[in-house]
Amino acid sequence: MTTESARRAGRSRYVARIACTWLFACILGSAARGAAAADVHGWRYLTDKLVTDGLPEGQVTRVFTDPRMPPFTGLEFSLHPVESHALYKKLLKRAAVVEARRCRARYASALEAAERTQGVPASILTAILFVESSCGRNAGSSPILYGLARLAMAAEPANLAANVERHCGDDEHDPAIVEEVHARARYLEDTFYPEVRALFDVAARLRIDPLELRGSPAGAFGYPQFLPTSYLRDGVDADGDGRVSLDEFDDAAASCGRFLAQRGWRPGMSTQERRAVLWQYNRSAAYIDTVLALARAVAAPDAPARPTKTKAAKPRTAKRRRQLAGAGTTLPR
């Protein structure tokens, strides 16, 4: 073999080794992608529903296997969540009330425009936006998809079984407790699966990646802390820029007002009727007491902010607990 022939043979072997290495890497990469697609990092129960519901499988798999999306490792849920007034106590302190009044003054134009178009007092809108996000200063920075997706996985079989075990304890699967757990899981899935599905529509409308939508760990976003379905249903482009942005005060105030108006808010309502509408914004008596007290303080600057607490509920019987097992109390919008 001549020197030139040897060189050519050497180059051929080198090229062959490179080609084999590349092919092997491709096979491994394909296998890894296939395994990820098969498992979807624990989200299979949810991703199957999304694909069945019309979303492209490739898009769903890409989102739920993205490194920014943590795997699903389970969701422990309580059967009867109730918020304490202590959670909101600081929002009625003098310093917080002063800040809420400043918010009312700073954004007077947007708040009064929303009052005119939606029929909801500016003081109520101020109170809600202040309680929800300090009038936009703290709207959250967590990817909202993860929070919503976890809640939508409540009834996933393995997760459901784990919660049955946790709630039953030593009761050896008391049928009444098992039914409560199942009812609560169904409620969470029925409430939050539509929010996950709607989030993809919100992302498409805003032309962003679903994982880029950020807000609270519970899955709400923007100054009024809306859930995705509320954004789609009640979002208002109040500033006329062609898009609904809940991180802009004009849109946030008008959208908040529309949410309440669409659920029955009207002039001359009784306190009880107001409470019934606000319950649809957040199913928490403590939250409603705080919003109404803060709104009074904002509307009458000399008035102290004192919440009118609702009477404590009577102890529930086992039968009543079962009836209420599917009722939530502290849902974001």
Backbone hydrogen bonds, N-H to C=O, Kabsch-Sander energy under -0.5 kcal/mol:
donor,donor_aa,acceptor,acceptor_aa,energy
6,A,2,T,-2.3
7,R,3,T,-2.0
8,R,4,E,-2.2
9,A,5,S,-2.4
10,G,6,A,-2.4
11,R,7,R,-2.5
12,S,8,R,-2.2
13,R,9,A,-2.3
14,Y,10,G,-2.2
15,V,11,R,-2.7
16,A,12,S,-2.4
17,R,13,R,-2.3
18,I,14,Y,-2.4
19,A,15,V,-2.5
20,C,16,A,-2.4
21,T,17,R,-2.5
22,W,18,I,-2.5
23,L,19,A,-2.5
24,F,20,C,-2.5
25,A,21,T,-2.3
26,C,22,W,-2.3
27,I,23,L,-2.2
28,L,24,F,-2.6
29,G,25,A,-2.9
30,S,26,C,-2.7
31,A,27,I,-2.4
32,A,28,L,-2.7
33,R,29,G,-2.7
34,G,30,S,-2.4
35,A,31,A,-2.4
36,A,32,A,-2.5
37,A,33,R,-2.5
38,A,34,G,-2.1
39,D,35,A,-2.1
40,V,36,A,-3.8
42,G,39,D,-1.3
43,W,40,V,-1.9
44,R,39,D,-0.8
46,L,43,W,-1.0
47,T,43,W,-2.7
48,D,44,R,-2.6
49,K,45,Y,-0.9
50,L,46,L,-2.1
51,V,47,T,-2.5
52,T,48,D,-2.4
53,D,49,K,-1.8
54,G,51,V,-1.9
55,L,50,L,-2.2
60,V,56,P,-2.3
61,T,57,E,-2.8
62,R,58,G,-2.3
63,V,59,Q,-2.3
64,F,60,V,-2.5
65,T,61,T,-1.3
66,D,63,V,-0.8
69,M,66,D,-2.3
72,F,41,H,-2.2
73,T,71,P,-0.6
77,F,75,L,-0.6
87,L,84,S,-1.3
88,Y,85,H,-1.3
89,K,85,H,-0.7
89,K,86,A,-0.6
91,L,88,Y,-1.5
92,L,89,K,-1.7
93,K,90,K,-1.1
97,V,93,K,-2.4
98,V,94,R,-2.4
99,E,95,A,-1.9
100,A,96,A,-2.4
101,R,97,V,-2.2
102,R,98,V,-2.0
103,C,99,E,-2.2
104,R,100,A,-2.1
105,A,101,R,-2.0
106,R,102,R,-3.1
107,Y,103,C,-2.3
108,A,105,A,-1.2
111,L,107,Y,-2.6
112,E,108,A,-2.8
113,A,109,S,-1.9
114,A,110,A,-2.1
115,E,111,L,-2.0
116,R,112,E,-2.1
117,T,113,A,-2.2
118,Q,114,A,-2.6
119,G,115,E,-1.8
124,I,121,P,-0.5
125,L,121,P,-2.0
126,T,122,A,-2.7
127,A,123,S,-2.2
128,I,124,I,-2.4
129,L,125,L,-2.6
130,F,126,T,-2.4
131,V,127,A,-2.6
132,E,128,I,-2.8
133,S,129,L,-2.0
134,S,130,F,-2.1
135,C,129,L,-2.1
136,G,129,L,-0.5
137,R,133,S,-0.7
137,R,134,S,-0.9
138,N,133,S,-2.7
142,S,215,G,-2.6
144,I,213,L,-2.1
146,Y,143,P,-0.5
147,G,143,P,-0.9
148,L,144,I,-2.2
149,A,145,L,-3.0
150,R,146,Y,-2.3
151,L,147,G,-1.4
152,A,148,L,-2.0
153,M,149,A,-0.8
153,M,150,R,-0.9
154,A,151,L,-1.4
156,E,153,M,-1.8
160,L,156,E,-3.1
161,A,157,P,-2.4
162,A,158,A,-1.9
163,N,159,N,-1.9
164,V,160,L,-2.1
165,E,161,A,-2.2
166,R,162,A,-2.0
167,H,163,N,-2.6
168,C,164,V,-2.5
169,G,165,E,-1.8
171,D,168,C,-2.6
178,V,174,D,-2.7
179,E,175,P,-2.3
180,E,176,A,-1.7
181,V,177,I,-2.6
182,H,178,V,-2.5
183,A,179,E,-2.6
184,R,180,E,-2.6
185,A,181,V,-2.4
186,R,182,H,-2.4
187,Y,183,A,-2.3
188,L,184,R,-2.4
189,E,185,A,-2.5
190,D,186,R,-3.1
191,T,187,Y,-1.9
192,F,188,L,-2.8
193,Y,189,E,-2.5
196,V,192,F,-1.9
197,R,193,Y,-2.4
198,A,194,P,-2.4
199,L,195,E,-1.9
200,F,196,V,-1.1
200,F,197,R,-0.5
201,D,197,R,-0.9
202,V,198,A,-2.5
203,A,199,L,-2.7
204,A,200,F,-1.9
205,R,201,D,-2.4
206,L,202,V,-2.5
207,R,203,A,-0.8
208,I,203,A,-2.4
212,E,209,D,-2.4
213,L,210,P,-0.9
215,G,142,S,-3.0
216,S,220,A,-3.1
219,G,216,S,-1.9
221,F,226,F,-2.3
223,Y,246,L,-3.0
225,Q,222,G,-1.2
226,F,221,F,-2.2
227,L,333,R,-2.2
230,S,227,L,-0.6
231,Y,227,L,-1.9
232,L,228,P,-2.3
233,R,229,T,-2.1
234,D,230,S,-3.2
235,G,231,Y,-1.6
238,A,236,V,-1.5
240,G,237,D,-0.8
245,S,243,R,-0.7
246,L,244,V,-0.5
248,E,245,S,-1.4
252,A,248,E,-2.7
253,A,249,F,-2.8
254,A,250,D,-2.0
255,S,251,D,-2.6
256,C,252,A,-2.3
257,G,253,A,-2.3
258,R,254,A,-2.4
259,F,255,S,-2.4
260,L,256,C,-1.8
261,A,257,G,-2.7
262,Q,258,R,-3.0
263,R,259,F,-0.6
263,R,260,L,-0.7
264,G,261,A,-1.6
265,W,260,L,-2.2
269,M,266,R,-1.0
274,R,270,S,-2.4
275,R,271,T,-2.4
276,A,272,Q,-1.9
277,V,273,E,-1.6
278,L,274,R,-2.6
279,W,275,R,-2.0
280,Q,276,A,-0.6
280,Q,277,V,-1.2
281,Y,278,L,-1.3
282,N,278,L,-2.2
284,S,282,N,-2.5
288,I,284,S,-2.2
289,D,285,A,-2.7
290,T,286,A,-1.9
291,V,287,Y,-2.6
292,L,288,I,-2.5
293,A,289,D,-2.2
294,L,290,T,-2.7
295,A,291,V,-2.4
296,R,292,L,-2.0
297,A,293,A,-1.9
298,V,294,L,-2.2
299,A,295,A,-2.5
300,A,296,R,-2.1
303,A,300,A,-2.9
306,R,304,P,-1.1
309,K,307,P,-0.9
321,R,317,T,-2.7
322,R,318,A,-2.0
323,Q,319,K,-1.8
324,L,320,R,-1.8
325,A,322,R,-0.7
327,A,324,L,-2.3
333,R,225,Q,-1.2
